[in-house]
Amino acid sequence: MKTNCDNSKGKTGFTIIELLTVMSIIILLISLLVPALNRVRRYAQLVKQNAQFHAISIALDMFNAEEQGYPPSDRLDPTGPPGLPYCGAMKLGEAMIGQDFLGFNPDSQFRRAGDITNPNPPPATLDLYPVNPLTDNIKYRKTYLQLENANATKLVDIYTLAHLAEPPGAYAAITDANLILCDVYVRTMATGTKTGMPILYYKANASKTDHIRDPLTPGGVSVPANLDLNIYDRRDNQDLVDIPLPWVTPVGPVHPMATSGNTILGVAADAGIFYDETRDKKITAPARPNRADSYILMSAGFDNEYGSSDDVFNFGQ
C-alpha cells in the first residue's frame, strides 16, 4: 500500500521581499507622521506660550493700575555700581514676584541689590529683599503673578559661570537678585537644569518717535547711533542676549540677535534683528513698533535662540 504525503501541511512564512516591503511601508508612514506630530507639538507650545504672555499681561496691567506705570526696562541699576546691568527681564521678574519669590516691595527703585537709600541713617540702606525677611516686610509685598504661571528661576540655574564670564561679561558678578521669568520652551541647560529661556521685557517710551535698526559700518559692525530716538531700546536686554547659548559646553555660539560683530566660534550675529521683528508692518514711514504705547514681551521660541524666525512676541505673533 502506498502512503500519500500531504504537502499542504508543510511550514509557511514571510519571504524576505515581503518583510522588506512591509518595513518600507512602515518607514514611509512614520516619515509622514513625525513632521505632522512635530507641527502639532510646536503649535501646542505656541498656544501655551501665548497663554503665559496673557497671564503676564494681566499682571502688568494690575501693576500699572496700582503703581501708576509699567515697570522700567532700562538696563541700568539707578544707584548701583557702574557697569553692572539690571536689565528689563530682571526688572519684570522683580515687579511680578519680587527678587526672592515672596512678592514685590512697592518701595523698590529696581536696584540690582534690592536696597534703597535711607534718608535718615543709620542704617545707610534698607534691604527690601533680605535673606530672612521679617513679618513686617512681607506684609507689604505684592504678588502680581502667581508662581505657577511665572516659571521663575535665576540666571545661575540657566548659565554656568563660564557663560556669564564670556564677553561682554556683564553678569560675571552674579547675585541672587538676578531672577527672571522663563518661557515654556524647556530644554536641558549646561547647568543640568531643565527650563526655558528668559522672557525679555521692553517698556515703550511714548516720547520717542522711531523704530529703526542699528546702522552698520561697511565692516558689518553694529553702531547704535540714533537708538535714543527709538520707542523701544534693544539695549534694555542686550547684555542678557549677548551671553552665549546656555546649553553648549564648552561655551559656544551666540544668539542671532547678539551684538553685531560679536563672534564666538565663528558665529556672527546681528542685534538689529529686534527692530525688524517688532516693527508694525502696516506703517512704513516713519517706522513704528507694535504696541507703541505699552511694552513688548519676547520669547526665544522653539529653538531657544533670540533673533530666529520662531521668536514669539506678545502682540499676536
C-alpha positions as a Python dict, from the first residue, in 0.01 Angstrom:
ca = {
    (1, 'M'): (0, 0, 0),
    (2, 'K'): (133, 347, -95),
    (3, 'T'): (133, 631, 152),
    (4, 'N'): (36, 970, 14),
    (5, 'C'): (219, 1271, 164),
    (6, 'D'): (13, 1588, 224),
    (7, 'N'): (249, 1870, 127),
    (8, 'S'): (-12, 2130, 233),
    (9, 'K'): (80, 2072, 598),
    (10, 'G'): (437, 2199, 549),
    (11, 'K'): (567, 2510, 731),
    (12, 'T'): (490, 2853, 578),
    (13, 'G'): (627, 3210, 648),
    (14, 'F'): (701, 3554, 504),
    (15, 'T'): (967, 3589, 241),
    (16, 'I'): (1248, 3845, 269),
    (17, 'I'): (1088, 4052, -5),
    (18, 'E'): (755, 4062, 179),
    (19, 'L'): (923, 4165, 505),
    (20, 'L'): (1120, 4440, 331),
    (21, 'T'): (803, 4566, 164),
    (22, 'V'): (615, 4587, 495),
    (23, 'M'): (911, 4759, 664),
    (24, 'S'): (933, 5012, 380),
    (25, 'I'): (564, 5094, 417),
    (26, 'I'): (603, 5140, 794),
    (27, 'I'): (906, 5367, 747),
    (28, 'L'): (717, 5572, 489),
    (29, 'L'): (420, 5614, 723),
    (30, 'I'): (649, 5719, 1009),
    (31, 'S'): (825, 5973, 785),
    (32, 'L'): (486, 6124, 705),
    (33, 'L'): (360, 6112, 1062),
    (34, 'V'): (660, 6254, 1253),
    (35, 'P'): (660, 6600, 1084),
    (36, 'A'): (287, 6628, 1144),
    (37, 'L'): (331, 6540, 1511),
    (38, 'N'): (614, 6795, 1540),
    (39, 'R'): (389, 7064, 1392),
    (40, 'V'): (115, 6976, 1640),
    (41, 'R'): (367, 6984, 1926),
    (42, 'R'): (504, 7323, 1819),
    (43, 'Y'): (155, 7466, 1782),
    (44, 'A'): (62, 7338, 2129),
    (45, 'Q'): (372, 7504, 2274),
    (46, 'L'): (288, 7829, 2093),
    (47, 'V'): (-61, 7825, 2244),
    (48, 'K'): (94, 7762, 2587),
    (49, 'Q'): (342, 8046, 2537),
    (50, 'N'): (71, 8291, 2435),
    (51, 'A'): (-128, 8186, 2743),
    (52, 'Q'): (174, 8265, 2961),
    (53, 'F'): (210, 8604, 2789),
    (54, 'H'): (-160, 8667, 2856),
    (55, 'A'): (-114, 8593, 3226),
    (56, 'I'): (188, 8825, 3244),
    (57, 'S'): (-3, 9097, 3057),
    (58, 'I'): (-288, 9083, 3308),
    (59, 'A'): (-34, 9104, 3591),
    (60, 'L'): (139, 9402, 3425),
    (61, 'D'): (-194, 9580, 3387),
    (62, 'M'): (-258, 9526, 3758),
    (63, 'F'): (89, 9661, 3836),
    (64, 'N'): (26, 9961, 3610),
    (65, 'A'): (-304, 10039, 3784),
    (66, 'E'): (-153, 10027, 4134),
    (67, 'E'): (190, 10179, 4065),
    (68, 'Q'): (78, 10438, 3804),
    (69, 'G'): (305, 10297, 3536),
    (70, 'Y'): (459, 9983, 3396),
    (71, 'P'): (789, 9858, 3542),
    (72, 'P'): (1101, 10018, 3390),
    (73, 'S'): (1304, 9808, 3148),
    (74, 'D'): (1627, 10004, 3105),
    (75, 'R'): (1943, 9804, 3174),
    (76, 'L'): (2083, 10031, 3442),
    (77, 'D'): (2078, 9993, 3816),
    (78, 'P'): (2000, 10361, 3902),
    (79, 'T'): (2219, 10372, 4212),
    (80, 'G'): (2433, 10061, 4197),
    (81, 'P'): (2793, 10008, 4082),
    (82, 'P'): (2856, 10123, 3723),
    (83, 'G'): (2886, 9851, 3464),
    (84, 'L'): (2657, 9605, 3642),
    (85, 'P'): (2329, 9586, 3448),
    (86, 'Y'): (1986, 9515, 3589),
    (87, 'C'): (1803, 9460, 3262),
    (88, 'G'): (1439, 9456, 3156),
    (89, 'A'): (1396, 9080, 3201),
    (90, 'M'): (1511, 9104, 3563),
    (91, 'K'): (1301, 9411, 3641),
    (92, 'L'): (999, 9225, 3504),
    (93, 'G'): (1072, 8935, 3739),
    (94, 'E'): (1103, 9168, 4039),
    (95, 'A'): (782, 9352, 3954),
    (96, 'M'): (582, 9032, 3916),
    (97, 'I'): (706, 8823, 4212),
    (98, 'G'): (986, 9017, 4384),
    (99, 'Q'): (1355, 8934, 4391),
    (100, 'D'): (1303, 8641, 4628),
    (101, 'F'): (975, 8484, 4509),
    (102, 'L'): (793, 8641, 4809),
    (103, 'G'): (638, 8940, 4633),
    (104, 'F'): (722, 9286, 4502),
    (105, 'N'): (808, 9560, 4751),
    (106, 'P'): (635, 9888, 4648),
    (107, 'D'): (934, 10085, 4783),
    (108, 'S'): (1157, 9934, 4517),
    (109, 'Q'): (1375, 10155, 4300),
    (110, 'F'): (1453, 9849, 4084),
    (111, 'R'): (1809, 9817, 4204),
    (112, 'R'): (2008, 9506, 4132),
    (113, 'A'): (2079, 9452, 4502),
    (114, 'G'): (1725, 9533, 4615),
    (115, 'D'): (1823, 9817, 4850),
    (116, 'I'): (1704, 10177, 4869),
    (117, 'T'): (1881, 10474, 5021),
    (118, 'N'): (1759, 10564, 5367),
    (119, 'P'): (1750, 10944, 5416),
    (120, 'N'): (1783, 10902, 5794),
    (121, 'P'): (2079, 10674, 5867),
    (122, 'P'): (2169, 10456, 6036),
    (123, 'P'): (2133, 10223, 5858),
    (124, 'A'): (2255, 10376, 5532),
    (125, 'T'): (2037, 10144, 5327),
    (126, 'L'): (1720, 9946, 5372),
    (127, 'D'): (1720, 9588, 5240),
    (128, 'L'): (1388, 9537, 5065),
    (129, 'Y'): (1458, 9170, 4992),
    (130, 'P'): (1652, 9034, 5292),
    (131, 'V'): (1767, 8674, 5311),
    (132, 'N'): (1538, 8619, 5611),
    (133, 'P'): (1252, 8870, 5560),
    (134, 'L'): (1072, 8991, 5869),
    (135, 'T'): (696, 8970, 5901),
    (136, 'D'): (655, 9347, 5876),
    (137, 'N'): (848, 9335, 5547),
    (138, 'I'): (642, 9055, 5392),
    (139, 'K'): (303, 9208, 5470),
    (140, 'Y'): (380, 9499, 5235),
    (141, 'R'): (477, 9270, 4949),
    (142, 'K'): (253, 9227, 4645),
    (143, 'T'): (248, 8927, 4411),
    (144, 'Y'): (105, 9023, 4075),
    (145, 'L'): (175, 8690, 3901),
    (146, 'Q'): (107, 8351, 4056),
    (147, 'L'): (420, 8137, 4079),
    (148, 'E'): (264, 7855, 3876),
    (149, 'N'): (226, 8100, 3585),
    (150, 'A'): (560, 8271, 3638),
    (151, 'N'): (804, 7988, 3560),
    (152, 'A'): (1062, 8190, 3750),
    (153, 'T'): (1424, 8095, 3807),
    (154, 'K'): (1767, 8254, 3849),
    (155, 'L'): (2039, 8308, 3593),
    (156, 'V'): (2272, 8070, 3775),
    (157, 'D'): (2020, 7791, 3707),
    (158, 'I'): (2047, 7855, 3332),
    (159, 'Y'): (2405, 7967, 3268),
    (160, 'T'): (2729, 7832, 3403),
    (161, 'L'): (2980, 8077, 3547),
    (162, 'A'): (3186, 8027, 3230),
    (163, 'H'): (2892, 8150, 3018),
    (164, 'L'): (2837, 8453, 3242),
    (165, 'A'): (3205, 8549, 3226),
    (166, 'E'): (3220, 8548, 2844),
    (167, 'P'): (3246, 8885, 2663),
    (168, 'P'): (3099, 9128, 2744),
    (169, 'G'): (3086, 8952, 3083),
    (170, 'A'): (2807, 9174, 3213),
    (171, 'Y'): (2689, 8912, 3462),
    (172, 'A'): (3023, 8779, 3582),
    (173, 'A'): (2946, 8922, 3929),
    (174, 'I'): (2622, 8729, 3959),
    (175, 'T'): (2396, 8784, 4261),
    (176, 'D'): (2084, 8619, 4396),
    (177, 'A'): (1889, 8923, 4278),
    (178, 'N'): (1919, 8809, 3918),
    (179, 'L'): (1575, 8643, 3896),
    (180, 'I'): (1394, 8613, 3565),
    (181, 'L'): (1076, 8462, 3418),
    (182, 'C'): (1134, 8181, 3168),
    (183, 'D'): (929, 8084, 2863),
    (184, 'V'): (763, 7743, 2807),
    (185, 'Y'): (1019, 7602, 2565),
    (186, 'V'): (1200, 7380, 2813),
    (187, 'R'): (1535, 7217, 2740),
    (188, 'T'): (1830, 7089, 2944),
    (189, 'M'): (2086, 7362, 3003),
    (190, 'A'): (2459, 7321, 3058),
    (191, 'T'): (2392, 7358, 3431),
    (192, 'G'): (2178, 7044, 3420),
    (193, 'T'): (1859, 7242, 3488),
    (194, 'K'): (1557, 7188, 3262),
    (195, 'T'): (1398, 7525, 3192),
    (196, 'G'): (1313, 7774, 2919),
    (197, 'M'): (1496, 8090, 2816),
    (198, 'P'): (1444, 8425, 2993),
    (199, 'I'): (1142, 8626, 2875),
    (200, 'L'): (1269, 8964, 2755),
    (201, 'Y'): (1073, 9274, 2858),
    (202, 'Y'): (1085, 9613, 2683),
    (203, 'K'): (888, 9914, 2805),
    (204, 'A'): (776, 10171, 2548),
    (205, 'N'): (892, 10530, 2571),
    (206, 'A'): (598, 10724, 2429),
    (207, 'S'): (807, 11042, 2400),
    (208, 'K'): (1021, 10885, 2126),
    (209, 'T'): (922, 10857, 1760),
    (210, 'D'): (1130, 10596, 1574),
    (211, 'H'): (1186, 10224, 1548),
    (212, 'I'): (1499, 10185, 1336),
    (213, 'R'): (1766, 9918, 1309),
    (214, 'D'): (2118, 9973, 1429),
    (215, 'P'): (2311, 10120, 1135),
    (216, 'L'): (2604, 9907, 1022),
    (217, 'T'): (2953, 10014, 929),
    (218, 'P'): (3099, 9887, 597),
    (219, 'G'): (3266, 9613, 801),
    (220, 'G'): (2929, 9494, 931),
    (221, 'V'): (2976, 9617, 1288),
    (222, 'S'): (2666, 9750, 1461),
    (223, 'V'): (2671, 10119, 1555),
    (224, 'P'): (2393, 10213, 1800),
    (225, 'A'): (2360, 10565, 1660),
    (226, 'N'): (2019, 10729, 1695),
    (227, 'L'): (1889, 10444, 1911),
    (228, 'D'): (1799, 10703, 2173),
    (229, 'L'): (1520, 10817, 1938),
    (230, 'N'): (1355, 10474, 1937),
    (231, 'I'): (1032, 10395, 2121),
    (232, 'Y'): (1188, 10062, 2221),
    (233, 'D'): (1554, 10016, 2301),
    (234, 'R'): (1701, 9675, 2228),
    (235, 'R'): (1986, 9760, 2470),
    (236, 'D'): (1743, 9705, 2760),
    (237, 'N'): (1818, 9332, 2741),
    (238, 'Q'): (2126, 9320, 2519),
    (239, 'D'): (2363, 9217, 2799),
    (240, 'L'): (2144, 8910, 2850),
    (241, 'V'): (2118, 8832, 2479),
    (242, 'D'): (2496, 8854, 2441),
    (243, 'I'): (2553, 8565, 2683),
    (244, 'P'): (2643, 8255, 2472),
    (245, 'L'): (2392, 7974, 2421),
    (246, 'P'): (2349, 7815, 2765),
    (247, 'W'): (2312, 7453, 2652),
    (248, 'V'): (2651, 7440, 2478),
    (249, 'T'): (2959, 7328, 2670),
    (250, 'P'): (3227, 7438, 2645),
    (251, 'V'): (3098, 7791, 2582),
    (252, 'G'): (2994, 7808, 2220),
    (253, 'P'): (2789, 8011, 1968),
    (254, 'V'): (2583, 8322, 2041),
    (255, 'H'): (2223, 8411, 1960),
    (256, 'P'): (2147, 8552, 1613),
    (257, 'M'): (2033, 8871, 1790),
    (258, 'A'): (2359, 8914, 1982),
    (259, 'T'): (2565, 9228, 1928),
    (260, 'S'): (2672, 9257, 1564),
    (261, 'G'): (3039, 9175, 1522),
    (262, 'N'): (3038, 8956, 1833),
    (263, 'T'): (3165, 8621, 1709),
    (264, 'I'): (3227, 8315, 1923),
    (265, 'L'): (3348, 8003, 1742),
    (266, 'G'): (3296, 8188, 1415),
    (267, 'V'): (2923, 8253, 1456),
    (268, 'A'): (2826, 8607, 1355),
    (269, 'A'): (2524, 8788, 1499),
    (270, 'D'): (2307, 9097, 1437),
    (271, 'A'): (2142, 9297, 1715),
    (272, 'G'): (1926, 9492, 1467),
    (273, 'I'): (1700, 9190, 1416),
    (274, 'F'): (1489, 9307, 1710),
    (275, 'Y'): (1367, 9614, 1519),
    (276, 'D'): (1274, 9414, 1210),
    (277, 'E'): (1074, 9162, 1412),
    (278, 'T'): (885, 9415, 1626),
    (279, 'R'): (811, 9675, 1357),
    (280, 'D'): (448, 9739, 1263),
    (281, 'K'): (443, 9614, 903),
    (282, 'K'): (142, 9835, 819),
    (283, 'I'): (339, 10154, 882),
    (284, 'T'): (644, 10225, 666),
    (285, 'A'): (724, 10592, 723),
    (286, 'P'): (811, 10668, 990),
    (287, 'A'): (888, 10320, 1120),
    (288, 'R'): (673, 10236, 1421),
    (289, 'P'): (673, 9932, 1650),
    (290, 'N'): (388, 9708, 1751),
    (291, 'R'): (243, 9813, 2089),
    (292, 'A'): (400, 10158, 2068),
    (293, 'D'): (227, 10272, 2386),
    (294, 'S'): (296, 9995, 2638),
    (295, 'Y'): (551, 9711, 2631),
    (296, 'I'): (679, 9409, 2440),
    (297, 'L'): (741, 9061, 2578),
    (298, 'M'): (969, 8831, 2380),
    (299, 'S'): (1030, 8455, 2392),
    (300, 'A'): (1322, 8287, 2215),
    (301, 'G'): (1077, 8031, 2075),
    (302, 'F'): (1109, 7663, 1988),
    (303, 'D'): (1482, 7674, 1911),
    (304, 'N'): (1562, 7875, 2229),
    (305, 'E'): (1761, 8133, 2026),
    (306, 'Y'): (1683, 8505, 2027),
    (307, 'G'): (1661, 8656, 1680),
    (308, 'S'): (1548, 8349, 1481),
    (309, 'S'): (1230, 8306, 1278),
    (310, 'D'): (1032, 8130, 1553),
    (311, 'D'): (1059, 8403, 1818),
    (312, 'V'): (727, 8472, 1992),
    (313, 'F'): (606, 8822, 2087),
    (314, 'N'): (310, 8932, 2296),
    (315, 'F'): (143, 9128, 2018),
    (316, 'G'): (-16, 8827, 1848),
    (317, 'Q'): (260, 8653, 1653),
}
